[in-house]
Amino acid sequence: MNHRTEPTIACVSDPAGERTLVVAAKNGDEQAFEILFKRYQRKTLAVVLRYTRAVEDAEDIVQQSFYKAFVHLCRFQGESSFSTWLTRIAINEAVMFLRCIGAVREVSIDDIRDAQGSADSSDIPDSNADPETRYSQREEVRILSKAVRSLRPGLRTTIVLRELREL
């Protein structure tokens, strides 16, 4: 029968237990890092999903984040918790991923409400022009169209191609 110390370490959920796991992982204990992985995998995936909105991409980023954490574990100074350090790595990886694919993160109104407590629909500015501005714009278009129609055909074609179609 194998009597490893894993159950004792795995049951510890306080920050001191985390420190013990990190020290063991720094000393080459792969099993300690595996426990850290199992402990923080779901939380890290949830954070990354808020950036990518795609499970497959998020899973890849989480794997990359844990790989980087493992490779650079010697740089972890313990000034913050391991989970905070890992989350920062994961967020950086997600942002770099989004930059590489040129994606813009969409933020749902629910996320805004969660972040601000509550948001009324009146907090979202109306991007439509007011009725007076819309009327003025339509009137300008009508006057311009009438003026262009009054031009001789050759000049009209030149103006339309250059000014309106930007050719």
C-alpha positions as CSV (number, residue, x, y, z in Angstrom):
1,M,0.0,0.0,0.0
2,N,1.3,3.4,-0.9
3,H,1.3,5.9,2.0
4,R,2.0,9.3,0.3
5,T,1.4,12.6,2.0
6,E,-1.0,13.7,-0.8
7,P,-4.2,13.3,1.2
8,T,-2.9,15.5,4.0
9,I,-1.7,18.2,1.5
10,A,-4.9,17.9,-0.7
11,C,-7.2,18.4,2.3
12,V,-5.6,21.7,3.3
13,S,-7.5,24.6,1.8
14,D,-6.1,27.5,3.8
15,P,-3.4,29.8,2.4
16,A,-0.7,28.1,4.5
17,G,-1.7,24.8,2.7
18,E,-1.4,26.6,-0.6
19,R,2.1,27.8,0.4
20,T,3.0,24.3,1.3
21,L,1.9,23.0,-2.1
22,V,3.8,25.9,-3.8
23,V,7.0,25.2,-1.9
24,A,6.7,21.4,-2.7
25,A,6.1,22.2,-6.4
26,K,9.1,24.5,-6.5
27,N,11.2,21.7,-5.1
28,G,10.1,19.5,-8.0
29,D,7.1,17.7,-6.5
30,E,4.9,17.3,-9.6
31,Q,2.1,15.9,-7.5
32,A,1.9,19.1,-5.5
33,F,1.6,21.1,-8.7
34,E,-1.1,18.7,-9.9
35,I,-3.1,19.4,-6.8
36,L,-2.7,23.1,-7.4
37,F,-3.9,22.5,-11.0
38,K,-7.0,20.6,-9.8
39,R,-7.7,23.2,-7.2
40,Y,-7.6,26.2,-9.5
41,Q,-8.5,24.8,-12.9
42,R,-12.2,25.6,-12.8
43,K,-11.8,29.1,-11.3
44,T,-9.2,30.0,-13.9
45,L,-11.4,28.6,-16.7
46,A,-14.3,30.7,-15.5
47,V,-12.1,33.9,-15.5
48,V,-10.7,33.2,-19.0
49,L,-14.2,32.4,-20.4
50,R,-15.3,35.9,-19.5
51,Y,-12.6,37.1,-22.0
52,T,-12.8,34.6,-24.8
53,R,-16.5,33.6,-24.7
54,A,-15.5,30.3,-26.3
55,V,-14.9,27.2,-24.2
56,E,-12.3,25.6,-26.5
57,D,-10.2,28.8,-26.6
58,A,-10.5,29.2,-22.9
59,E,-9.4,25.6,-22.2
60,D,-6.3,26.2,-24.4
61,I,-5.5,29.4,-22.6
62,V,-5.9,27.7,-19.2
63,Q,-3.5,24.9,-20.3
64,Q,-1.0,27.5,-21.5
65,S,-1.4,29.5,-18.3
66,F,-0.7,26.5,-16.1
67,Y,2.3,25.6,-18.3
68,K,3.7,29.1,-17.8
69,A,3.0,28.9,-14.1
70,F,4.9,25.6,-13.9
71,V,7.8,26.8,-15.9
72,H,8.1,30.1,-14.0
73,L,7.2,28.9,-10.6
74,C,10.7,29.8,-9.4
75,R,9.8,33.4,-10.0
76,F,6.7,33.3,-7.8
77,Q,7.7,35.2,-4.6
78,G,4.6,34.6,-2.6
79,E,3.7,38.3,-2.2
80,S,0.2,37.4,-3.3
81,S,-1.6,34.1,-3.3
82,F,-0.8,31.5,-5.9
83,S,-4.3,31.7,-7.2
84,T,-4.0,35.5,-7.7
85,W,-0.6,35.0,-9.5
86,L,-2.1,32.3,-11.7
87,T,-5.2,34.4,-12.5
88,R,-3.0,37.3,-13.6
89,I,-1.1,34.9,-15.9
90,A,-4.3,33.6,-17.3
91,I,-5.7,37.1,-17.9
92,N,-2.5,38.1,-19.7
93,E,-2.7,35.0,-21.8
94,A,-6.3,35.7,-22.7
95,V,-5.6,39.3,-23.6
96,M,-2.6,38.3,-25.8
97,F,-4.8,35.7,-27.5
98,L,-7.5,38.3,-28.2
99,R,-4.9,40.6,-29.6
100,C,-3.5,37.9,-31.9
101,I,-6.9,37.1,-33.4
102,G,-7.9,40.8,-33.5
103,A,-11.0,40.2,-31.5
104,V,-12.9,42.8,-29.6
105,R,-14.4,41.6,-26.4
106,E,-18.1,42.2,-26.2
107,V,-19.5,43.0,-22.8
108,S,-23.0,42.1,-22.1
109,I,-25.3,44.4,-20.2
110,D,-25.5,41.8,-17.4
111,D,-21.7,42.0,-16.9
112,I,-22.0,45.8,-16.6
113,R,-24.8,45.4,-14.1
114,D,-22.7,42.9,-12.1
115,A,-19.7,45.2,-12.1
116,Q,-21.7,48.4,-11.2
117,G,-24.3,46.9,-8.8
118,S,-27.3,47.8,-10.9
119,A,-27.7,49.8,-14.1
120,D,-30.9,51.4,-15.3
121,S,-31.6,51.5,-19.0
122,S,-31.4,55.2,-18.7
123,D,-27.7,54.9,-18.0
124,I,-27.1,53.7,-21.6
125,P,-26.9,56.8,-23.9
126,D,-29.1,56.8,-26.9
127,S,-26.9,56.9,-30.0
128,N,-29.7,58.0,-32.3
129,A,-29.9,61.6,-33.3
130,D,-32.7,63.7,-31.9
131,P,-35.7,64.4,-34.2
132,E,-34.6,67.9,-35.1
133,T,-31.1,66.7,-36.2
134,R,-32.6,63.9,-38.3
135,Y,-35.0,66.4,-40.0
136,S,-32.1,68.8,-40.7
137,Q,-30.0,65.9,-42.2
138,R,-32.9,64.8,-44.4
139,E,-33.4,68.4,-45.5
140,E,-29.7,68.8,-46.4
141,V,-29.8,65.6,-48.4
142,R,-33.0,66.8,-50.3
143,I,-31.4,70.2,-51.1
144,L,-28.1,68.6,-52.2
145,S,-29.9,66.1,-54.4
146,K,-31.9,68.8,-56.1
147,A,-28.7,70.8,-56.7
148,V,-26.8,67.8,-58.1
149,R,-29.8,67.0,-60.4
150,S,-29.7,70.5,-61.8
151,L,-26.1,70.1,-63.0
152,R,-25.3,69.2,-66.6
153,P,-24.8,65.4,-67.0
154,G,-20.9,65.4,-67.4
155,L,-20.4,67.6,-64.3
156,R,-23.0,65.7,-62.3
157,T,-21.2,62.4,-63.0
158,T,-17.9,63.9,-62.0
159,I,-19.3,65.3,-58.7
160,V,-21.1,62.1,-57.9
161,L,-18.0,59.9,-58.6
162,R,-15.6,62.1,-56.7
163,E,-17.6,63.5,-53.8
164,L,-20.2,60.9,-53.1
165,R,-18.5,57.7,-54.1
166,E,-15.0,58.9,-53.2
167,L,-13.5,57.8,-56.5
